[in-house]
Amino acid sequence: MGSVPAVYAITVQEPGGPDVLEWTERPDPTPGAGEVLIDVAATAVNRADLLQRQGHYPPPPGSSEIIGLECSGRIAQLGPGTQSSGFQVGDEVCALLSGGGYAERVAVPAAQVLPVPPGFSLVDAGGLAEIANTVWSNLVGVAHLQPGEIVLINGGSGGVGTHAIQVARALGARVATTAGSPERLERCRELGADIVIDYHDDVPTLLREATAGHGADVILDNMGASQLRANVDMLAADGRLVVIGMQGGARAEIDIGALLRKRGTLAATTLRYRPADGPAGKAAVVAATRQGLWPLIADGKVKPVVHATIGLDKAADAHRLVEAGGVVGKVLLVPPGRD
């Protein structure tokens, strides 16, 4: 690449299976105004990464086309206008990204950067920013989860689920969750779930039995279409259903009458396509997460759940692992020489 400084990153030449992920040289990024440059210590595999690799989830306009929605690492350079951000070169941080995490270096707005909290190693923090901001912004910011309420977390053994169980428990909620095997259900119970249900069973009936007919005050759902009818059925009066994923499809019919009778609220949110700034922007989400969630982490009430750590140059193996199912927590990716 001549005299142009370069780093290695995972690139995708055309959509497809895990084998399209290539470990190649790329121009070294430089931080723009309001950005910092991070030497990546770790990133993580999210379901959105699989969709982007398949060509179904393009990055927002102007964002890096490199996959990766989060990272941890050390600040290598401060861009213009970041001297008052509170960060210094060498700080250990984690960051919420719109793209670019599967690389040795990434430039990110300083407002989307968080200090690595006590209780997390620098590598473990590579899988923290996406789930922390997703869970806090939805359970607290959207659903306004209150102590004593019943929250159902669909898919409790995944990255978001294992984190959401701990956060909801720390907030004083009674936690119900679903998973697909006795082993994963037991892990959910160990993390703090009070009610565990195999999602192959009749979840609405079993939840009503476990809650004396009450149902769930809040439901955090990553499935979308396939679970919409059941989720509305399980809502308690004045319940809030928050959809954060479409693993079960994007289109479904809803019984508006059932939702009206329960005075229910249906919300759907995503982090990646939020603007950087503004009242609903990523900067505001990150600031709220730092203020509310970081003290719970410091107190040891929320801990990392890591399924495996794999070399970033072997990202295809990590994608196969996640696609195969059975992962509990996060799969982390570490650049060669930094593990």
Contacts in CASP RR format, 6 or more apart in sequence:
PFRMAT RR
TARGET T0000
AUTHOR 0000-0000-0000
METHOD contacts of the structure
MODEL  1
MGSVPAVYAITVQEPGGPDVLEWTERPDPTPGAGEVLIDVAATAVNRADL
LQRQGHYPPPPGSSEIIGLECSGRIAQLGPGTQSSGFQVGDEVCALLSGG
GYAERVAVPAAQVLPVPPGFSLVDAGGLAEIANTVWSNLVGVAHLQPGEI
VLINGGSGGVGTHAIQVARALGARVATTAGSPERLERCRELGADIVIDYH
DDVPTLLREATAGHGADVILDNMGASQLRANVDMLAADGRLVVIGMQGGA
RAEIDIGALLRKRGTLAATTLRYRPADGPAGKAAVVAATRQGLWPLIADG
KVKPVVHATIGLDKAADAHRLVEAGGVVGKVLLVPPGRD
1 25 0 8 1.000
1 27 0 8 1.000
4 27 0 8 1.000
4 28 0 8 1.000
5 27 0 8 1.000
5 28 0 8 1.000
6 25 0 8 1.000
6 26 0 8 1.000
6 27 0 8 1.000
6 28 0 8 1.000
7 25 0 8 1.000
7 26 0 8 1.000
7 27 0 8 1.000
7 28 0 8 1.000
7 29 0 8 1.000
7 103 0 8 1.000
7 104 0 8 1.000
7 105 0 8 1.000
8 23 0 8 1.000
8 24 0 8 1.000
8 25 0 8 1.000
8 26 0 8 1.000
8 103 0 8 1.000
8 104 0 8 1.000
8 313 0 8 1.000
8 335 0 8 1.000
9 23 0 8 1.000
9 24 0 8 1.000
9 26 0 8 1.000
9 66 0 8 1.000
9 100 0 8 1.000
9 102 0 8 1.000
9 103 0 8 1.000
9 104 0 8 1.000
10 21 0 8 1.000
10 22 0 8 1.000
10 23 0 8 1.000
10 24 0 8 1.000
10 66 0 8 1.000
10 67 0 8 1.000
10 102 0 8 1.000
10 103 0 8 1.000
10 312 0 8 1.000
10 313 0 8 1.000
10 315 0 8 1.000
11 21 0 8 1.000
11 22 0 8 1.000
11 24 0 8 1.000
11 26 0 8 1.000
11 66 0 8 1.000
12 20 0 8 1.000
12 21 0 8 1.000
12 22 0 8 1.000
12 52 0 8 1.000
12 53 0 8 1.000
12 65 0 8 1.000
12 67 0 8 1.000
13 20 0 8 1.000
13 22 0 8 1.000
14 20 0 8 1.000
15 53 0 8 1.000
15 54 0 8 1.000
15 55 0 8 1.000
15 56 0 8 1.000
16 53 0 8 1.000
16 54 0 8 1.000
16 55 0 8 1.000
17 53 0 8 1.000
17 54 0 8 1.000
17 319 0 8 1.000
18 53 0 8 1.000
18 315 0 8 1.000
18 316 0 8 1.000
18 317 0 8 1.000
18 319 0 8 1.000
18 320 0 8 1.000
18 323 0 8 1.000
19 316 0 8 1.000
20 53 0 8 1.000
21 53 0 8 1.000
21 67 0 8 1.000
21 315 0 8 1.000
21 316 0 8 1.000
21 319 0 8 1.000
23 312 0 8 1.000
23 313 0 8 1.000
23 315 0 8 1.000
26 66 0 8 1.000
26 103 0 8 1.000
28 105 0 8 1.000
29 37 0 8 1.000
29 64 0 8 1.000
29 103 0 8 1.000
29 105 0 8 1.000
29 106 0 8 1.000
29 107 0 8 1.000
30 37 0 8 1.000
30 77 0 8 1.000
30 107 0 8 1.000
31 37 0 8 1.000
31 77 0 8 1.000
31 78 0 8 1.000
31 79 0 8 1.000
31 80 0 8 1.000
31 82 0 8 1.000
31 107 0 8 1.000
32 79 0 8 1.000
32 80 0 8 1.000
32 107 0 8 1.000
33 79 0 8 1.000
33 80 0 8 1.000
33 81 0 8 1.000
34 79 0 8 1.000
34 80 0 8 1.000
34 81 0 8 1.000
34 82 0 8 1.000
34 85 0 8 1.000
34 109 0 8 1.000
34 110 0 8 1.000
34 111 0 8 1.000
35 79 0 8 1.000
35 82 0 8 1.000
35 107 0 8 1.000
35 108 0 8 1.000
35 109 0 8 1.000
35 110 0 8 1.000
36 75 0 8 1.000
36 77 0 8 1.000
36 78 0 8 1.000
36 79 0 8 1.000
36 82 0 8 1.000
36 85 0 8 1.000
36 87 0 8 1.000
36 107 0 8 1.000
36 108 0 8 1.000
36 110 0 8 1.000
36 113 0 8 1.000
37 75 0 8 1.000
37 76 0 8 1.000
37 77 0 8 1.000
37 78 0 8 1.000
37 79 0 8 1.000
37 105 0 8 1.000
37 106 0 8 1.000
37 107 0 8 1.000
38 71 0 8 1.000
38 73 0 8 1.000
38 74 0 8 1.000
38 75 0 8 1.000
38 76 0 8 1.000
38 93 0 8 1.000
38 95 0 8 1.000
38 105 0 8 1.000
38 106 0 8 1.000
38 107 0 8 1.000
38 108 0 8 1.000
38 113 0 8 1.000
39 73 0 8 1.000
39 74 0 8 1.000
39 75 0 8 1.000
39 76 0 8 1.000
39 104 0 8 1.000
39 105 0 8 1.000
40 71 0 8 1.000
40 72 0 8 1.000
40 73 0 8 1.000
40 101 0 8 1.000
40 103 0 8 1.000
40 104 0 8 1.000
40 105 0 8 1.000
40 106 0 8 1.000
40 335 0 8 1.000
40 338 0 8 1.000
41 71 0 8 1.000
41 72 0 8 1.000
41 73 0 8 1.000
41 74 0 8 1.000
41 122 0 8 1.000
41 123 0 8 1.000
41 125 0 8 1.000
41 126 0 8 1.000
41 334 0 8 1.000
41 335 0 8 1.000
41 338 0 8 1.000
42 71 0 8 1.000
42 72 0 8 1.000
42 73 0 8 1.000
42 122 0 8 1.000
42 123 0 8 1.000
42 124 0 8 1.000
42 125 0 8 1.000
42 126 0 8 1.000
42 127 0 8 1.000
42 309 0 8 1.000
42 332 0 8 1.000
42 333 0 8 1.000
42 334 0 8 1.000
42 338 0 8 1.000
43 68 0 8 1.000
43 70 0 8 1.000
43 71 0 8 1.000
43 72 0 8 1.000
43 101 0 8 1.000
43 102 0 8 1.000
43 126 0 8 1.000
43 127 0 8 1.000
43 312 0 8 1.000
43 332 0 8 1.000
43 333 0 8 1.000
44 70 0 8 1.000
44 126 0 8 1.000
44 127 0 8 1.000
44 130 0 8 1.000
44 330 0 8 1.000
44 331 0 8 1.000
44 332 0 8 1.000
44 333 0 8 1.000
45 315 0 8 1.000
45 318 0 8 1.000
45 319 0 8 1.000
45 321 0 8 1.000
45 322 0 8 1.000
45 330 0 8 1.000
45 331 0 8 1.000
45 332 0 8 1.000
45 333 0 8 1.000
46 68 0 8 1.000
46 69 0 8 1.000
46 70 0 8 1.000
46 130 0 8 1.000
47 222 0 8 1.000
47 245 0 8 1.000
47 247 0 8 1.000
47 322 0 8 1.000
48 57 0 8 1.000
48 69 0 8 1.000
48 272 0 8 1.000
49 67 0 8 1.000
49 68 0 8 1.000
49 69 0 8 1.000
49 102 0 8 1.000
49 319 0 8 1.000
50 319 0 8 1.000
50 322 0 8 1.000
50 323 0 8 1.000
51 57 0 8 1.000
52 58 0 8 1.000
52 59 0 8 1.000
52 67 0 8 1.000
53 67 0 8 1.000
53 319 0 8 1.000
59 65 0 8 1.000
59 98 0 8 1.000
59 99 0 8 1.000
59 272 0 8 1.000
60 98 0 8 1.000
60 272 0 8 1.000
60 273 0 8 1.000
63 98 0 8 1.000
63 99 0 8 1.000
63 100 0 8 1.000
64 97 0 8 1.000
64 98 0 8 1.000
64 99 0 8 1.000
64 100 0 8 1.000
64 101 0 8 1.000
64 106 0 8 1.000
65 99 0 8 1.000
66 99 0 8 1.000
66 100 0 8 1.000
66 101 0 8 1.000
66 102 0 8 1.000
66 103 0 8 1.000
66 106 0 8 1.000
67 99 0 8 1.000
67 100 0 8 1.000
67 101 0 8 1.000
67 102 0 8 1.000
68 97 0 8 1.000
68 99 0 8 1.000
68 100 0 8 1.000
68 101 0 8 1.000
68 102 0 8 1.000
69 96 0 8 1.000
69 97 0 8 1.000
69 98 0 8 1.000
69 99 0 8 1.000
69 101 0 8 1.000
69 130 0 8 1.000
69 271 0 8 1.000
69 272 0 8 1.000
70 94 0 8 1.000
70 95 0 8 1.000
70 96 0 8 1.000
70 97 0 8 1.000
70 101 0 8 1.000
70 126 0 8 1.000
70 127 0 8 1.000
70 128 0 8 1.000
70 129 0 8 1.000
70 130 0 8 1.000
71 94 0 8 1.000
71 95 0 8 1.000
71 97 0 8 1.000
71 100 0 8 1.000
71 101 0 8 1.000
71 106 0 8 1.000
71 108 0 8 1.000
71 126 0 8 1.000
71 129 0 8 1.000
72 92 0 8 1.000
72 93 0 8 1.000
72 94 0 8 1.000
72 95 0 8 1.000
72 116 0 8 1.000
72 122 0 8 1.000
72 123 0 8 1.000
72 124 0 8 1.000
72 125 0 8 1.000
72 126 0 8 1.000
72 127 0 8 1.000
72 128 0 8 1.000
72 129 0 8 1.000
73 92 0 8 1.000
73 93 0 8 1.000
73 94 0 8 1.000
73 116 0 8 1.000
73 122 0 8 1.000
73 125 0 8 1.000
73 126 0 8 1.000
74 90 0 8 1.000
74 91 0 8 1.000
74 92 0 8 1.000
74 93 0 8 1.000
74 122 0 8 1.000
75 87 0 8 1.000
75 88 0 8 1.000
75 89 0 8 1.000
75 90 0 8 1.000
75 91 0 8 1.000
75 93 0 8 1.000
75 113 0 8 1.000
76 89 0 8 1.000
76 90 0 8 1.000
76 105 0 8 1.000
77 89 0 8 1.000
78 85 0 8 1.000
78 87 0 8 1.000
78 88 0 8 1.000
78 89 0 8 1.000
78 110 0 8 1.000
82 110 0 8 1.000
85 110 0 8 1.000
85 111 0 8 1.000
85 113 0 8 1.000
87 93 0 8 1.000
87 110 0 8 1.000
87 113 0 8 1.000
91 115 0 8 1.000
92 115 0 8 1.000
92 116 0 8 1.000
92 122 0 8 1.000
92 125 0 8 1.000
93 113 0 8 1.000
93 114 0 8 1.000
93 115 0 8 1.000
93 116 0 8 1.000
94 113 0 8 1.000
94 114 0 8 1.000
94 115 0 8 1.000
94 116 0 8 1.000
94 120 0 8 1.000
94 125 0 8 1.000
94 126 0 8 1.000
94 127 0 8 1.000
94 128 0 8 1.000
94 129 0 8 1.000
95 106 0 8 1.000
95 108 0 8 1.000
95 112 0 8 1.000
95 113 0 8 1.000
95 114 0 8 1.000
95 129 0 8 1.000
96 108 0 8 1.000
96 112 0 8 1.000
96 114 0 8 1.000
96 129 0 8 1.000
96 130 0 8 1.000
96 133 0 8 1.000
96 271 0 8 1.000
96 282 0 8 1.000
96 285 0 8 1.000
96 286 0 8 1.000
97 106 0 8 1.000
97 108 0 8 1.000
97 112 0 8 1.000
97 129 0 8 1.000
98 272 0 8 1.000
98 282 0 8 1.000
99 106 0 8 1.000
100 106 0 8 1.000
102 312 0 8 1.000
102 315 0 8 1.000
102 333 0 8 1.000
103 335 0 8 1.000
104 312 0 8 1.000
104 335 0 8 1.000
109 276 0 8 1.000
109 282 0 8 1.000
109 283 0 8 1.000
111 276 0 8 1.000
111 277 0 8 1.000
111 282 0 8 1.000
111 283 0 8 1.000
111 286 0 8 1.000
111 287 0 8 1.000
112 129 0 8 1.000
112 276 0 8 1.000
112 282 0 8 1.000
112 283 0 8 1.000
112 286 0 8 1.000
113 286 0 8 1.000
114 129 0 8 1.000
114 132 0 8 1.000
114 286 0 8 1.000
114 289 0 8 1.000
114 290 0 8 1.000
114 294 0 8 1.000
115 294 0 8 1.000
116 122 0 8 1.000
116 125 0 8 1.000
117 125 0 8 1.000
117 128 0 8 1.000
117 294 0 8 1.000
117 297 0 8 1.000
117 298 0 8 1.000
118 297 0 8 1.000
118 298 0 8 1.000
119 297 0 8 1.000
119 298 0 8 1.000
119 300 0 8 1.000
119 303 0 8 1.000
119 304 0 8 1.000
120 128 0 8 1.000
120 297 0 8 1.000
120 304 0 8 1.000
121 304 0 8 1.000
123 309 0 8 1.000
123 332 0 8 1.000
123 334 0 8 1.000
123 339 0 8 1.000
124 304 0 8 1.000
124 306 0 8 1.000
124 332 0 8 1.000
125 304 0 8 1.000
126 332 0 8 1.000
127 304 0 8 1.000
127 330 0 8 1.000
127 332 0 8 1.000
128 304 0 8 1.000
130 271 0 8 1.000
131 159 0 8 1.000
131 160 0 8 1.000
131 161 0 8 1.000
131 163 0 8 1.000
131 164 0 8 1.000
131 330 0 8 1.000
132 163 0 8 1.000
132 289 0 8 1.000
132 293 0 8 1.000
133 271 0 8 1.000
133 282 0 8 1.000
133 285 0 8 1.000
133 286 0 8 1.000
133 289 0 8 1.000
134 160 0 8 1.000
134 244 0 8 1.000
134 271 0 8 1.000
135 160 0 8 1.000
135 161 0 8 1.000
135 163 0 8 1.000
135 164 0 8 1.000
135 167 0 8 1.000
135 220 0 8 1.000
135 293 0 8 1.000
136 167 0 8 1.000
136 285 0 8 1.000
136 288 0 8 1.000
136 289 0 8 1.000
136 292 0 8 1.000
136 293 0 8 1.000
137 269 0 8 1.000
137 271 0 8 1.000
137 285 0 8 1.000
137 288 0 8 1.000
137 289 0 8 1.000
138 220 0 8 1.000
138 242 0 8 1.000
138 244 0 8 1.000
138 269 0 8 1.000
139 145 0 8 1.000
139 151 0 8 1.000
139 164 0 8 1.000
139 167 0 8 1.000
139 168 0 8 1.000
139 171 0 8 1.000
139 218 0 8 1.000
139 220 0 8 1.000
139 242 0 8 1.000
140 171 0 8 1.000
140 288 0 8 1.000
140 292 0 8 1.000
141 288 0 8 1.000
142 240 0 8 1.000
142 242 0 8 1.000
142 267 0 8 1.000
142 269 0 8 1.000
143 151 0 8 1.000
143 218 0 8 1.000
143 220 0 8 1.000
143 240 0 8 1.000
143 242 0 8 1.000
143 267 0 8 1.000
144 240 0 8 1.000
145 151 0 8 1.000
145 168 0 8 1.000
145 171 0 8 1.000
145 173 0 8 1.000
145 217 0 8 1.000
145 218 0 8 1.000
146 171 0 8 1.000
146 173 0 8 1.000
146 217 0 8 1.000
147 171 0 8 1.000
147 172 0 8 1.000
147 173 0 8 1.000
148 172 0 8 1.000
148 173 0 8 1.000
148 174 0 8 1.000
149 173 0 8 1.000
149 174 0 8 1.000
149 217 0 8 1.000
149 218 0 8 1.000
150 173 0 8 1.000
150 174 0 8 1.000
150 175 0 8 1.000
150 176 0 8 1.000
150 211 0 8 1.000
150 214 0 8 1.000
150 215 0 8 1.000
150 216 0 8 1.000
150 217 0 8 1.000
150 218 0 8 1.000
150 236 0 8 1.000
151 168 0 8 1.000
151 173 0 8 1.000
151 174 0 8 1.000
151 175 0 8 1.000
151 176 0 8 1.000
151 216 0 8 1.000
151 217 0 8 1.000
151 218 0 8 1.000
151 219 0 8 1.000
151 220 0 8 1.000
152 176 0 8 1.000
152 177 0 8 1.000
152 178 0 8 1.000
152 207 0 8 1.000
152 215 0 8 1.000
152 216 0 8 1.000
152 218 0 8 1.000
152 219 0 8 1.000
152 220 0 8 1.000
152 234 0 8 1.000
153 161 0 8 1.000
153 164 0 8 1.000
153 165 0 8 1.000
153 168 0 8 1.000
153 175 0 8 1.000
153 176 0 8 1.000
153 177 0 8 1.000
153 178 0 8 1.000
153 193 0 8 1.000
153 219 0 8 1.000
153 220 0 8 1.000
154 177 0 8 1.000
154 178 0 8 1.000
154 199 0 8 1.000
154 219 0 8 1.000
154 220 0 8 1.000
154 221 0 8 1.000
154 222 0 8 1.000
154 223 0 8 1.000
154 227 0 8 1.000
154 231 0 8 1.000
155 161 0 8 1.000
155 177 0 8 1.000
155 178 0 8 1.000
155 179 0 8 1.000
155 199 0 8 1.000
155 222 0 8 1.000
155 223 0 8 1.000
156 162 0 8 1.000
156 164 0 8 1.000
156 165 0 8 1.000
156 177 0 8 1.000
156 178 0 8 1.000
156 179 0 8 1.000
156 184 0 8 1.000
156 188 0 8 1.000
156 193 0 8 1.000
157 179 0 8 1.000
157 180 0 8 1.000
157 184 0 8 1.000
157 185 0 8 1.000
157 187 0 8 1.000
157 188 0 8 1.000
157 326 0 8 1.000
157 327 0 8 1.000
157 328 0 8 1.000
157 329 0 8 1.000
158 327 0 8 1.000
158 328 0 8 1.000
158 329 0 8 1.000
158 330 0 8 1.000
159 305 0 8 1.000
159 327 0 8 1.000
159 329 0 8 1.000
159 330 0 8 1.000
160 220 0 8 1.000
160 222 0 8 1.000
160 244 0 8 1.000
161 177 0 8 1.000
161 220 0 8 1.000
161 329 0 8 1.000
162 187 0 8 1.000
162 188 0 8 1.000
162 191 0 8 1.000
162 305 0 8 1.000
162 328 0 8 1.000
162 329 0 8 1.000
163 302 0 8 1.000
163 305 0 8 1.000
164 220 0 8 1.000
165 175 0 8 1.000
165 177 0 8 1.000
165 188 0 8 1.000
165 191 0 8 1.000
165 192 0 8 1.000
165 193 0 8 1.000
166 191 0 8 1.000
166 192 0 8 1.000
166 301 0 8 1.000
166 302 0 8 1.000
166 303 0 8 1.000
167 293 0 8 1.000
167 296 0 8 1.000
167 302 0 8 1.000
168 175 0 8 1.000
169 175 0 8 1.000
169 191 0 8 1.000
169 192 0 8 1.000
169 193 0 8 1.000
169 301 0 8 1.000
170 296 0 8 1.000
170 301 0 8 1.000
170 302 0 8 1.000
173 218 0 8 1.000
174 194 0 8 1.000
174 195 0 8 1.000
175 192 0 8 1.000
175 193 0 8 1.000
175 194 0 8 1.000
175 195 0 8 1.000
176 193 0 8 1.000
176 194 0 8 1.000
176 195 0 8 1.000
176 196 0 8 1.000
176 197 0 8 1.000
176 207 0 8 1.000
176 210 0 8 1.000
176 211 0 8 1.000
176 216 0 8 1.000
177 188 0 8 1.000
177 193 0 8 1.000
177 195 0 8 1.000
177 196 0 8 1.000
177 197 0 8 1.000
178 196 0 8 1.000
178 197 0 8 1.000
178 198 0 8 1.000
178 199 0 8 1.000
178 203 0 8 1.000
179 185 0 8 1.000
179 187 0 8 1.000
179 188 0 8 1.000
179 196 0 8 1.000
179 198 0 8 1.000
179 199 0 8 1.000
180 198 0 8 1.000
180 199 0 8 1.000
180 200 0 8 1.000
181 198 0 8 1.000
181 326 0 8 1.000
182 198 0 8 1.000
184 326 0 8 1.000
184 328 0 8 1.000
185 196 0 8 1.000
185 197 0 8 1.000
185 198 0 8 1.000
186 196 0 8 1.000
187 328 0 8 1.000
188 196 0 8 1.000
189 196 0 8 1.000
191 305 0 8 1.000
195 207 0 8 1.000
195 210 0 8 1.000
195 211 0 8 1.000
197 203 0 8 1.000
197 206 0 8 1.000
197 207 0 8 1.000
197 210 0 8 1.000
203 230 0 8 1.000
203 234 0 8 1.000
204 230 0 8 1.000
204 233 0 8 1.000
204 234 0 8 1.000
207 215 0 8 1.000
207 216 0 8 1.000
207 234 0 8 1.000
208 214 0 8 1.000
208 215 0 8 1.000
208 234 0 8 1.000
214 236 0 8 1.000
215 234 0 8 1.000
215 235 0 8 1.000
215 236 0 8 1.000
216 234 0 8 1.000
216 235 0 8 1.000
216 236 0 8 1.000
216 239 0 8 1.000
217 236 0 8 1.000
217 238 0 8 1.000
217 239 0 8 1.000
217 240 0 8 1.000
218 239 0 8 1.000
218 240 0 8 1.000
218 241 0 8 1.000
218 242 0 8 1.000
219 231 0 8 1.000
219 234 0 8 1.000
219 235 0 8 1.000
219 239 0 8 1.000
219 240 0 8 1.000
219 241 0 8 1.000
219 242 0 8 1.000
220 242 0 8 1.000
220 244 0 8 1.000
221 227 0 8 1.000
221 231 0 8 1.000
221 241 0 8 1.000
221 242 0 8 1.000
221 243 0 8 1.000
221 244 0 8 1.000
221 245 0 8 1.000
222 243 0 8 1.000
222 244 0 8 1.000
222 245 0 8 1.000
222 247 0 8 1.000
223 245 0 8 1.000
223 246 0 8 1.000
223 247 0 8 1.000
223 248 0 8 1.000
223 249 0 8 1.000
224 243 0 8 1.000
224 245 0 8 1.000
224 246 0 8 1.000
224 247 0 8 1.000
224 248 0 8 1.000
224 249 0 8 1.000
224 250 0 8 1.000
224 252 0 8 1.000
225 246 0 8 1.000
225 248 0 8 1.000
225 249 0 8 1.000
225 250 0 8 1.000
225 251 0 8 1.000
225 252 0 8 1.000
226 247 0 8 1.000
226 248 0 8 1.000
226 249 0 8 1.000
226 252 0 8 1.000
227 248 0 8 1.000
228 243 0 8 1.000
228 252 0 8 1.000
228 253 0 8 1.000
228 254 0 8 1.000
229 252 0 8 1.000
229 253 0 8 1.000
229 254 0 8 1.000
229 255 0 8 1.000
231 241 0 8 1.000
232 241 0 8 1.000
232 254 0 8 1.000
232 255 0 8 1.000
232 258 0 8 1.000
232 259 0 8 1.000
232 262 0 8 1.000
232 266 0 8 1.000
233 258 0 8 1.000
235 241 0 8 1.000
235 259 0 8 1.000
235 262 0 8 1.000
235 264 0 8 1.000
236 262 0 8 1.000
237 262 0 8 1.000
237 263 0 8 1.000
237 264 0 8 1.000
238 262 0 8 1.000
238 263 0 8 1.000
238 264 0 8 1.000
239 262 0 8 1.000
239 263 0 8 1.000
239 264 0 8 1.000
239 265 0 8 1.000
240 264 0 8 1.000
240 265 0 8 1.000
240 267 0 8 1.000
241 264 0 8 1.000
241 265 0 8 1.000
241 266 0 8 1.000
241 267 0 8 1.000
242 267 0 8 1.000
242 268 0 8 1.000
242 269 0 8 1.000
243 266 0 8 1.000
243 267 0 8 1.000
243 268 0 8 1.000
243 269 0 8 1.000
244 268 0 8 1.000
244 269 0 8 1.000
244 270 0 8 1.000
245 270 0 8 1.000
254 266 0 8 1.000
259 266 0 8 1.000
271 282 0 8 1.000
271 285 0 8 1.000
274 280 0 8 1.000
274 281 0 8 1.000
274 282 0 8 1.000
274 285 0 8 1.000
275 281 0 8 1.000
275 282 0 8 1.000
276 282 0 8 1.000
276 283 0 8 1.000
277 283 0 8 1.000
277 284 0 8 1.000
278 284 0 8 1.000
293 302 0 8 1.000
296 302 0 8 1.000
297 303 0 8 1.000
304 330 0 8 1.000
305 328 0 8 1.000
305 329 0 8 1.000
305 330 0 8 1.000
306 329 0 8 1.000
306 330 0 8 1.000
306 331 0 8 1.000
306 332 0 8 1.000
307 321 0 8 1.000
307 327 0 8 1.000
307 328 0 8 1.000
307 329 0 8 1.000
307 330 0 8 1.000
307 331 0 8 1.000
308 318 0 8 1.000
308 321 0 8 1.000
308 327 0 8 1.000
308 331 0 8 1.000
308 332 0 8 1.000
309 331 0 8 1.000
309 332 0 8 1.000
309 333 0 8 1.000
309 334 0 8 1.000
309 339 0 8 1.000
310 317 0 8 1.000
310 318 0 8 1.000
310 321 0 8 1.000
310 331 0 8 1.000
310 332 0 8 1.000
310 333 0 8 1.000
310 334 0 8 1.000
311 318 0 8 1.000
311 333 0 8 1.000
311 334 0 8 1.000
311 335 0 8 1.000
311 336 0 8 1.000
311 339 0 8 1.000
312 333 0 8 1.000
312 334 0 8 1.000
312 335 0 8 1.000
312 336 0 8 1.000
313 335 0 8 1.000
313 336 0 8 1.000
315 333 0 8 1.000
318 331 0 8 1.000
318 333 0 8 1.000
321 327 0 8 1.000
321 331 0 8 1.000
322 331 0 8 1.000
END
